[in-house]
Amino acid sequence: MRLSVFLAIGLLGWLLVWPSLRAGFFTDDYLQLAAVEGWSPHQAGPLDLYRFIPSNPDETRSLVALGVYPWWSAPELSMGFWRPLSSALLLADHTLFGRVPLPYHVHTLLWTAGLLAAVGWLFARHLPGKVAPLAFAIFAIDDAHAMTASWIAARHAAVAALPVVLGLLAHLRFRQRGWSWGAWLGPLGFAVGLTGGETAVATVVYLFAWELAERRRGWRQALAPYLALLLIYFVVQRLVHAGTSGSGGYLDPRSNPGAFLTALPLRLGVLLGNLGWGLPADLLLFRPGLQLPLAAAGVAFVAMILFLWRRVNPGLDDDERAALRFLAPAVVISLALSAASLPGERVLLPASIGSAAIFAILLRAGWQRLRDLHGQSGRTKAGTVAALALLALPNLLLAPVARAAKSATFGKIGAHIETVAMNSELAGERPIDVVVLHCEDLGAGYLALVRVWKEGVPVSELRAAANALHAGKPLVRPPANLNSYRVLSMAATSHLVRRTDAHTLELHTPDGTLLDGGWPPLFRAPWIPLGARSVIQLGGLRVTIIGDRNGLPTRAAFRFDRSLDDPALRLLVFRDG
């Protein structure tokens, strides 16, 4: 009976993300597949597909000059994540299925199914029987997992987490029942997970938290292999130049601990609000001004949880108390580690394992508390009812609807980007240079890549163009007759555009700066100044900063090497969708 309940819950959670099967490729997918096919703007190896910006500053500067990265990119900008297993799986997909996206999504959903099965097994064996099915239901229908299940490039989170959860199961069996194989399979699962991505580190936190909370005999020796693997992992990351630099979106605690610690309180608050109340952290990418309200919502959620815990604490049994002792700190530490990444729902996967169990324990105990208070009135009962409703509504009632809707919407967003790419003036009868004046969406930066892909330009031609690009030579025949493609601003603020002479445009942001919003800081951290009189020389274009506010540009002049009336120069804006 209990097995059938867990199977039904897991199947429901899996079916809710099936709308993603209609999704095609999306943003980073195109970049990674271009690298697999050998025509990526930057040279990434087949097992290094998550290196989005080179670690070599000279190579990055040359790509900025060519328009591959924005003109405001920091001089030291680099962004690469060591995920060889996740890269190998993408390579295998392309080898087997080429440019057909459906099998890639089927493959992604298989990892989702595996993770659901592993977490269900973990809860069934190691949570109190009264809360295990409820905890699994909360995890299985969590809408924050929709992106991981729907976006091929985000599959790495499941690839990294699944082996670690299986390793945790083996480790617990070893420590609780003396199963000797667990002493080897636990570290093996962690090692495999690390090759999937850094999500493994935020997931293994549960193993460390359990050992530190239980303090069973030999706990130090039990943790030693995991500590050794962490040390090896950090050494390998340094050797392969993995990590980030110069970005205000992805923060590297090792190279810039000050920036990470400064950003941590607000980011942690935002992620807590997303974890508990389903307030999407991704909103910050489009409305950065929401950071304080979203963080405040996270603080309010923690206050509500503490209130509910105080009300139900007398009714908790020993197993539930033991679970909370290690789950609560593990969730917080997991979120703190995930906060180094660009804020978004996709980073919540590790923390959601523990939070699902915590929410289930509090809901079970809270319901029992209400039964004990039956027939009574007063603020205590009303407060408990309100807290339980605020916890159950987003995590049990709204979550499954949002999970299915997000999976379907993700594909629609990708299809919309393809429609924009195919209907914009990105091609001509003769070679052209395209300049997008303003679009506050990172998707704008992928339009040329999507257009070339969708037009079916032969891979041999694309490789020839990429080789010429890397060698600094002119293109004999630009793919889709597109010489170059640039975006002048992604700032989330109002813009004024003025032509000052035959060759020059000025962009002015009277209500903000050219680095405002969620996307511009991805390429240049706000603490790296770009003040007035700064000059950036690009290929065929010189950018001069002529106004700033606290070191951030508010007015820039863009002087082209040709007249703005040249028909080979296309100036585009994005409006009305």
C-alpha positions as CSV (number, residue, x, y, z in Angstrom):
1,M,0.0,0.0,0.0
2,R,2.7,2.5,1.0
3,L,4.8,1.7,-2.1
4,S,1.8,2.3,-4.3
5,V,1.3,5.7,-2.7
6,F,4.9,6.7,-3.3
7,L,4.7,5.5,-6.9
8,A,1.5,7.5,-7.5
9,I,3.1,10.7,-6.0
10,G,6.3,10.3,-8.1
11,L,4.3,9.6,-11.3
12,L,2.2,12.7,-10.6
13,G,5.3,14.9,-10.1
14,W,6.8,13.5,-13.3
15,L,3.7,13.9,-15.5
16,L,3.4,17.5,-14.4
17,V,6.6,18.4,-16.3
18,W,5.7,16.5,-19.4
19,P,4.6,19.7,-21.2
20,S,8.3,20.4,-21.5
21,L,8.4,17.7,-24.2
22,R,7.0,20.4,-26.6
23,A,9.8,22.7,-25.8
24,G,12.7,23.1,-28.3
25,F,16.2,24.4,-27.7
26,F,16.6,27.5,-25.5
27,T,19.3,30.2,-25.3
28,D,22.4,28.3,-23.8
29,D,21.3,25.1,-25.6
30,Y,22.2,26.8,-28.9
31,L,25.6,27.9,-27.6
32,Q,26.4,24.5,-26.3
33,L,25.3,22.7,-29.4
34,A,27.4,25.2,-31.5
35,A,30.4,24.1,-29.4
36,V,29.6,20.4,-30.0
37,E,29.4,21.1,-33.7
38,G,32.7,23.1,-33.7
39,W,31.4,26.6,-34.6
40,S,31.1,28.2,-31.2
41,P,32.1,31.9,-30.9
42,H,34.6,30.8,-28.3
43,Q,36.5,27.5,-28.4
44,A,35.1,25.1,-25.8
45,G,36.0,21.5,-25.6
46,P,33.4,18.7,-25.8
47,L,33.6,18.1,-22.1
48,D,33.7,21.8,-21.3
49,L,30.4,22.9,-22.7
50,Y,29.5,25.0,-19.6
51,R,32.4,27.4,-20.1
52,F,30.4,30.4,-21.4
53,I,33.2,33.0,-21.3
54,P,36.9,32.0,-21.7
55,S,39.3,32.1,-18.8
56,N,41.9,33.8,-21.1
57,P,41.4,37.6,-20.8
58,D,43.0,38.2,-24.2
59,E,40.5,35.8,-25.9
60,T,37.6,37.5,-24.0
61,R,38.7,41.0,-25.1
62,S,38.9,39.9,-28.7
63,L,35.4,38.4,-28.5
64,V,34.1,41.6,-26.9
65,A,35.6,43.6,-29.8
66,L,33.8,41.4,-32.3
67,G,30.5,41.8,-30.5
68,V,30.2,38.2,-29.1
69,Y,30.0,39.7,-25.6
70,P,28.7,43.1,-24.7
71,W,30.9,46.2,-24.9
72,W,30.6,46.8,-21.1
73,S,32.1,43.4,-20.2
74,A,34.6,43.6,-17.4
75,P,38.3,43.3,-18.5
76,E,38.7,40.3,-16.2
77,L,35.4,38.7,-17.1
78,S,35.4,34.9,-17.2
79,M,32.7,32.3,-16.5
80,G,33.2,28.6,-16.7
81,F,31.7,25.7,-14.7
82,W,33.4,22.3,-14.4
83,R,30.6,19.9,-15.4
84,P,32.2,17.2,-17.5
85,L,29.5,14.5,-17.0
86,S,26.8,16.9,-17.9
87,S,28.8,18.0,-21.0
88,A,29.3,14.4,-22.0
89,L,25.6,13.7,-21.8
90,L,24.9,16.7,-24.1
91,L,27.6,15.4,-26.5
92,A,25.9,11.9,-26.5
93,D,22.5,13.5,-27.2
94,H,23.9,15.3,-30.2
95,T,25.7,12.2,-31.5
96,L,22.5,10.2,-31.3
97,F,19.8,12.7,-32.1
98,G,21.5,15.6,-33.9
99,R,19.4,18.8,-34.0
100,V,16.1,17.2,-33.0
101,P,15.2,18.5,-29.5
102,L,12.5,16.0,-28.4
103,P,14.9,13.2,-27.5
104,Y,17.0,15.6,-25.5
105,H,13.9,16.5,-23.4
106,V,13.0,12.8,-23.0
107,H,16.6,12.3,-21.7
108,T,16.2,15.2,-19.3
109,L,12.9,13.8,-18.0
110,L,14.5,10.5,-17.3
111,W,17.0,12.2,-14.9
112,T,14.0,13.9,-13.3
113,A,12.3,10.5,-12.9
114,G,15.5,9.1,-11.4
115,L,15.8,12.0,-8.9
116,L,12.1,11.6,-7.9
117,A,12.7,7.9,-7.3
118,A,15.8,8.5,-5.2
119,V,14.3,11.2,-3.0
120,G,11.1,9.1,-2.5
121,W,13.3,6.2,-1.4
122,L,15.3,8.5,0.9
123,F,12.1,9.8,2.5
124,A,10.4,6.4,2.8
125,R,13.4,4.9,4.6
126,H,14.6,7.7,6.8
127,L,11.7,10.0,7.6
128,P,9.0,9.1,10.2
129,G,6.2,7.1,8.5
130,K,3.6,9.7,9.3
131,V,5.3,12.5,7.3
132,A,7.3,10.6,4.6
133,P,4.5,10.5,1.9
134,L,3.6,14.1,2.6
135,A,7.2,15.2,2.3
136,F,7.6,13.4,-0.9
137,A,4.4,15.0,-2.3
138,I,5.7,18.4,-1.5
139,F,9.0,17.7,-3.2
140,A,7.5,15.9,-6.2
141,I,5.1,18.7,-7.1
142,D,7.5,21.6,-6.3
143,D,7.2,24.1,-9.2
144,A,10.7,25.4,-8.6
145,H,12.0,22.3,-10.3
146,A,10.2,23.1,-13.6
147,M,13.2,24.8,-15.1
148,T,15.6,21.9,-14.3
149,A,13.1,19.5,-15.9
150,S,12.3,21.7,-18.9
151,W,15.6,23.3,-19.9
152,I,18.2,21.0,-21.4
153,A,21.1,23.2,-20.4
154,A,19.8,23.2,-16.7
155,R,19.7,19.3,-16.6
156,H,23.1,19.5,-14.9
157,A,21.4,20.1,-11.5
158,A,19.6,16.7,-11.6
159,V,22.7,15.0,-13.0
160,A,24.7,16.3,-10.0
161,A,22.1,15.8,-7.3
162,L,20.9,12.2,-8.2
163,P,24.2,10.4,-7.6
164,V,24.7,12.3,-4.3
165,V,21.2,11.3,-3.1
166,L,22.0,7.7,-4.0
167,G,25.3,8.0,-2.2
168,L,23.5,9.4,0.9
169,L,21.2,6.4,0.9
170,A,24.3,4.1,0.8
171,H,26.1,6.1,3.5
172,L,23.1,6.0,5.9
173,R,22.7,2.3,5.4
174,F,26.4,1.9,6.2
175,R,26.3,4.0,9.3
176,Q,23.0,2.7,10.7
177,R,23.1,-1.0,9.7
178,G,26.8,-1.6,9.1
179,W,26.4,-2.3,5.4
180,S,30.1,-2.2,4.3
181,W,29.4,-1.4,0.7
182,G,28.0,1.9,1.8
183,A,31.4,3.1,2.9
184,W,32.5,2.9,-0.8
185,L,29.3,3.7,-2.6
186,G,28.6,6.9,-0.6
187,P,31.8,8.6,-1.7
188,L,31.5,7.2,-5.2
189,G,28.0,8.8,-5.5
190,F,29.5,12.1,-4.4
191,A,32.4,11.9,-6.8
192,V,30.1,11.2,-9.7
193,G,27.8,14.0,-8.7
194,L,30.7,16.5,-8.6
195,T,31.4,15.7,-12.3
196,G,27.8,16.7,-13.0
197,G,28.1,20.1,-11.4
198,E,28.5,22.2,-8.3
199,T,25.0,21.3,-7.2
200,A,26.5,18.2,-5.7
201,V,28.3,20.3,-3.1
202,A,25.0,21.9,-2.0
203,T,23.4,18.4,-1.9
204,V,26.1,16.6,0.1
205,V,25.4,19.1,2.9
206,Y,22.7,16.7,4.2
207,L,25.3,14.0,4.8
208,F,27.6,16.3,6.8
209,A,24.7,17.7,8.8
210,W,23.4,14.3,9.7
211,E,26.8,13.1,10.9
212,L,27.4,16.3,12.9
213,A,24.0,16.1,14.5
214,E,24.2,12.4,15.3
215,R,27.9,12.3,16.3
216,R,27.9,8.5,16.2
217,R,31.0,6.6,16.8
218,G,33.5,7.0,14.0
219,W,31.8,10.1,12.5
220,R,35.1,11.8,11.8
221,Q,36.4,8.8,9.8
222,A,33.1,8.6,8.0
223,L,33.4,12.2,6.8
224,A,37.0,11.9,5.8
225,P,36.5,10.6,2.3
226,Y,34.0,13.3,1.5
227,L,36.3,16.0,2.8
228,A,39.1,14.6,0.6
229,L,36.8,14.6,-2.4
230,L,35.9,18.2,-1.7
231,L,39.6,19.1,-1.6
232,I,40.3,17.3,-4.8
233,Y,37.3,19.0,-6.5
234,F,38.5,22.5,-5.6
235,V,42.1,21.7,-6.8
236,V,40.7,20.4,-10.1
237,Q,38.5,23.5,-10.5
238,R,41.6,25.7,-10.1
239,L,43.7,23.6,-12.5
240,V,41.0,23.8,-15.2
241,H,40.3,27.5,-14.5
242,A,36.7,26.9,-13.5
243,G,34.8,29.6,-11.7
244,T,33.8,33.2,-12.4
245,S,35.5,36.5,-12.3
246,G,34.2,40.1,-13.0
247,S,30.5,39.1,-12.9
248,G,28.0,40.6,-10.5
249,G,25.6,37.7,-11.2
250,Y,27.7,34.7,-10.5
251,L,29.9,35.3,-7.5
252,D,32.9,33.1,-6.7
253,P,33.3,32.8,-2.8
254,R,36.9,31.7,-3.3
255,S,38.2,34.5,-5.5
256,N,36.0,37.3,-4.1
257,P,34.6,36.3,-0.7
258,G,33.8,40.0,0.2
259,A,31.4,40.4,-2.7
260,F,29.8,37.1,-1.9
261,L,29.3,37.8,1.8
262,T,28.0,41.3,1.0
263,A,25.3,39.9,-1.4
264,L,24.5,36.8,0.7
265,P,21.9,38.3,3.2
266,L,19.6,39.7,0.5
267,R,20.1,36.7,-1.8
268,L,19.4,34.3,1.0
269,G,16.2,36.2,1.8
270,V,15.0,36.1,-1.8
271,L,15.7,32.3,-2.1
272,L,13.9,31.6,1.2
273,G,10.9,33.5,-0.1
274,N,11.0,31.4,-3.2
275,L,11.5,28.2,-1.3
276,G,8.6,28.7,1.1
277,W,6.1,30.9,-0.7
278,G,6.9,30.3,-4.3
279,L,7.8,33.9,-5.1
280,P,10.1,33.4,-8.1
281,A,13.6,34.7,-7.6
282,D,13.9,34.9,-11.4
283,L,11.9,38.1,-11.2
284,L,15.0,39.9,-10.1
285,L,16.5,39.4,-13.6
286,F,13.8,41.6,-15.0
287,R,12.8,43.7,-12.0
288,P,15.9,44.2,-9.8
289,G,13.9,46.7,-7.6
290,L,12.0,43.8,-6.2
291,Q,15.0,42.5,-4.4
292,L,14.2,44.1,-1.0
293,P,10.5,43.1,-1.1
294,L,11.3,39.6,-2.1
295,A,14.0,39.4,0.6
296,A,11.6,40.8,3.2
297,A,9.1,38.1,2.1
298,G,11.8,35.5,2.9
299,V,12.4,36.9,6.3
300,A,8.6,36.9,6.9
301,F,8.5,33.3,5.9
302,V,11.2,32.3,8.4
303,A,9.3,34.2,11.1
304,M,6.1,32.3,10.2
305,I,8.0,28.9,10.3
306,L,9.5,29.8,13.7
307,F,6.0,30.8,15.0
308,L,4.5,27.5,13.7
309,W,7.4,25.5,15.2
310,R,6.8,27.0,18.6
311,R,3.1,26.2,18.5
312,V,3.6,22.5,17.4
313,N,6.9,21.8,19.2
314,P,5.2,20.0,22.2
315,G,3.5,17.6,19.8
316,L,6.6,16.5,17.8
317,D,7.8,13.0,18.4
318,D,11.5,12.1,18.9
319,D,12.1,11.0,15.3
320,E,10.7,14.3,14.0
321,R,12.9,16.3,16.4
322,A,15.9,14.3,15.3
323,A,15.1,15.0,11.6
324,L,14.7,18.8,12.2
325,R,18.0,19.0,14.1
326,F,20.0,18.3,10.9
327,L,17.5,19.3,8.2
328,A,17.1,22.9,9.3
329,P,20.8,23.8,9.3
330,A,21.4,21.8,6.1
331,V,18.7,23.7,4.2
332,V,20.2,27.1,5.3
333,I,23.7,26.1,4.3
334,S,22.6,24.6,1.0
335,L,20.8,27.8,0.2
336,A,23.8,29.9,1.2
337,L,26.1,27.8,-1.2
338,S,23.5,28.1,-4.0
339,A,23.3,31.9,-3.5
340,A,26.7,32.2,-5.2
341,S,24.9,31.5,-8.5
342,L,22.7,33.8,-10.4
343,P,19.5,34.0,-8.3
344,G,16.7,31.8,-9.7
345,E,14.5,28.8,-9.0
346,R,16.9,26.4,-10.7
347,V,19.3,26.7,-7.8
348,L,16.7,25.6,-5.2
349,L,16.8,21.9,-6.0
350,P,19.2,20.8,-3.2
351,A,17.6,22.9,-0.5
352,S,14.1,21.8,-1.5
353,I,14.9,18.2,-0.5
354,G,15.2,19.2,3.2
355,S,12.6,21.9,3.1
356,A,10.0,19.4,1.8
357,A,10.6,17.2,4.9
358,I,10.5,20.2,7.3
359,F,7.3,21.5,5.8
360,A,5.7,18.0,6.1
361,I,6.7,17.6,9.7
362,L,5.3,21.0,10.6
363,L,2.1,20.5,8.7
364,R,1.5,17.1,10.3
365,A,2.2,18.4,13.8
366,G,0.2,21.5,13.1
367,W,-2.9,19.5,12.0
368,Q,-2.6,17.4,15.2
369,R,-2.3,20.6,17.3
370,L,-5.6,21.9,15.7
371,R,-7.3,18.6,16.6
372,D,-6.1,18.9,20.2
373,L,-7.6,22.5,20.2
374,H,-10.9,21.4,18.8
375,G,-13.8,23.3,20.4
376,Q,-11.5,26.0,21.7
377,S,-11.1,29.6,20.4
378,G,-8.6,32.3,20.7
379,R,-5.6,33.9,19.0
380,T,-3.5,30.8,19.5
381,K,-5.7,28.6,17.3
382,A,-6.3,31.4,14.8
383,G,-2.5,31.9,14.4
384,T,-1.9,28.2,14.0
385,V,-4.6,28.0,11.3
386,A,-3.2,31.0,9.5
387,A,0.4,29.7,9.5
388,L,-0.7,26.2,8.3
389,A,-2.7,27.8,5.5
390,L,0.2,30.0,4.4
391,L,2.4,27.0,4.4
392,A,0.0,24.5,2.6
393,L,-1.4,26.9,0.0
394,P,1.8,27.5,-2.1
395,N,3.4,24.1,-1.4
396,L,0.4,21.7,-1.8
397,L,-2.4,23.5,-3.6
398,L,-0.8,26.0,-6.0
399,A,2.5,24.1,-6.6
400,P,1.2,21.4,-9.0
401,V,-0.7,23.9,-11.1
402,A,2.4,26.2,-11.3
403,R,4.7,23.2,-12.0
404,A,2.7,22.2,-15.1
405,A,2.2,25.8,-16.2
406,K,5.9,26.7,-15.9
407,S,6.9,23.6,-17.9
408,A,4.5,24.6,-20.7
409,T,5.4,28.3,-20.5
410,F,9.1,27.6,-20.8
411,G,8.6,26.1,-24.2
412,K,6.5,29.0,-25.3
413,I,9.2,31.5,-24.3
414,G,11.8,29.5,-26.4
415,A,9.4,29.4,-29.4
416,H,8.8,33.2,-29.0
417,I,12.6,33.8,-29.1
418,E,12.8,31.8,-32.3
419,T,9.9,33.7,-33.8
420,V,11.6,37.0,-33.0
421,A,14.9,35.8,-34.5
422,M,13.2,34.6,-37.7
423,N,11.1,37.8,-38.2
424,S,13.7,40.4,-37.3
425,E,15.9,42.1,-39.9
426,L,18.9,39.9,-39.2
427,A,19.6,38.8,-42.8
428,G,19.9,40.5,-46.2
429,E,20.8,40.0,-49.8
430,R,24.3,41.2,-49.0
431,P,26.4,41.0,-45.8
432,I,25.0,43.3,-43.0
433,D,26.0,44.4,-39.5
434,V,23.1,44.4,-37.0
435,V,23.0,46.6,-33.9
436,V,20.1,46.2,-31.4
437,L,19.9,49.6,-29.6
438,H,18.1,48.3,-26.4
439,C,16.5,45.1,-25.2
440,E,16.4,44.3,-21.5
441,D,16.5,40.5,-22.0
442,L,19.5,38.3,-22.3
443,G,17.6,36.4,-25.0
444,A,18.3,39.3,-27.3
445,G,22.0,38.3,-27.3
446,Y,21.1,34.9,-28.8
447,L,19.0,36.1,-31.7
448,A,21.7,35.9,-34.3
449,L,22.8,32.4,-33.1
450,V,19.1,31.2,-33.3
451,R,18.6,32.7,-36.7
452,V,21.7,31.0,-38.2
453,W,20.6,27.7,-36.6
454,K,17.0,27.9,-37.8
455,E,18.0,28.8,-41.3
456,G,19.9,25.5,-41.6
457,V,23.3,27.0,-42.6
458,P,25.6,24.0,-43.3
459,V,27.8,23.1,-40.4
460,S,30.9,23.2,-42.7
461,E,30.1,26.8,-43.5
462,L,29.6,27.7,-39.8
463,R,32.9,26.0,-38.9
464,A,34.7,28.0,-41.6
465,A,33.2,31.2,-40.3
466,A,34.2,30.3,-36.7
467,N,37.7,29.5,-37.7
468,A,38.0,32.8,-39.5
469,L,36.6,34.6,-36.4
470,H,39.1,32.9,-34.1
471,A,42.0,33.7,-36.4
472,G,40.9,37.4,-36.8
473,K,40.4,37.0,-40.5
474,P,37.4,38.5,-42.5
475,L,34.6,36.2,-43.3
476,V,34.6,35.0,-46.9
477,R,30.8,34.3,-46.7
478,P,29.1,35.3,-43.5
479,P,26.4,32.8,-42.3
480,A,23.0,34.1,-43.3
481,N,24.8,37.2,-44.6
482,L,25.3,38.4,-41.0
483,N,28.7,40.0,-40.6
484,S,28.2,41.0,-36.9
485,Y,25.6,41.4,-34.3
486,R,25.7,43.7,-31.2
487,V,23.4,44.7,-28.4
488,L,24.1,48.2,-27.1
489,S,22.0,48.1,-23.9
490,M,20.2,45.5,-21.8
491,A,19.5,48.0,-19.0
492,A,16.1,47.9,-17.3
493,T,15.4,51.6,-17.4
494,S,14.2,54.2,-19.9
495,H,16.5,55.2,-22.8
496,L,16.9,58.3,-24.9
497,V,18.6,57.9,-28.3
498,R,20.1,60.9,-30.1
499,R,22.0,61.0,-33.4
500,T,24.9,63.6,-33.0
501,D,26.5,63.3,-36.4
502,A,26.6,61.1,-39.4
503,H,28.5,58.3,-37.6
504,T,27.5,58.7,-33.9
505,L,24.6,57.7,-31.7
506,E,24.2,58.6,-28.0
507,L,22.3,56.5,-25.5
508,H,21.2,58.3,-22.3
509,T,19.5,56.7,-19.3
510,P,18.0,59.7,-17.3
511,D,16.4,57.6,-14.7
512,G,19.1,55.0,-14.1
513,T,22.4,53.7,-15.6
514,L,23.4,51.6,-18.6
515,L,24.2,48.8,-16.1
516,D,20.9,48.7,-14.3
517,G,18.8,45.6,-14.4
518,G,19.4,41.9,-13.9
519,W,21.4,41.2,-17.1
520,P,24.0,43.9,-17.5
521,P,25.7,43.0,-14.1
522,L,26.1,39.4,-15.4
523,F,28.9,40.8,-17.6
524,R,30.3,43.5,-15.3
525,A,30.0,43.6,-11.5
526,P,28.6,47.0,-10.3
527,W,31.8,47.5,-8.1
528,I,33.9,47.6,-11.3
529,P,33.7,51.2,-12.4
530,L,33.1,52.4,-15.9
531,G,33.1,56.2,-15.5
532,A,33.1,59.2,-17.7
533,R,35.9,59.5,-20.3
534,S,36.3,55.7,-20.5
535,V,36.8,54.5,-24.0
536,I,36.2,51.0,-25.4
537,Q,37.5,50.4,-28.9
538,L,35.6,47.6,-30.7
539,G,35.7,46.3,-34.2
540,G,34.1,49.0,-36.3
541,L,32.9,50.9,-33.3
542,R,34.2,53.1,-30.5
543,V,32.3,53.6,-27.3
544,T,33.0,56.7,-25.2
545,I,31.4,57.1,-21.8
546,I,30.4,60.8,-21.4
547,G,28.3,60.7,-18.3
548,D,28.2,58.5,-15.1
549,R,26.6,58.2,-11.7
550,N,28.8,56.8,-9.0
551,G,31.1,55.2,-11.6
552,L,28.3,53.6,-13.6
553,P,27.6,55.0,-17.1
554,T,24.5,57.0,-17.8
555,R,25.4,58.4,-21.2
556,A,27.5,56.8,-23.9
557,A,28.5,57.8,-27.4
558,F,28.7,55.0,-30.1
559,R,30.8,56.1,-33.1
560,F,30.6,53.7,-36.0
561,D,33.2,53.4,-38.8
562,R,30.6,54.2,-41.4
563,S,27.5,56.4,-41.8
564,L,24.4,55.4,-39.9
565,D,22.6,55.7,-43.2
566,D,24.7,52.8,-44.7
567,P,22.1,50.2,-45.8
568,A,24.5,47.4,-44.6
569,L,24.1,48.7,-41.0
570,R,20.8,47.7,-39.4
571,L,19.7,49.5,-36.3
572,L,17.0,47.6,-34.5
573,V,14.9,48.1,-31.4
574,F,12.6,45.7,-29.6
575,R,9.0,46.8,-28.9
576,D,5.5,45.3,-28.6
577,G,6.9,41.8,-28.4
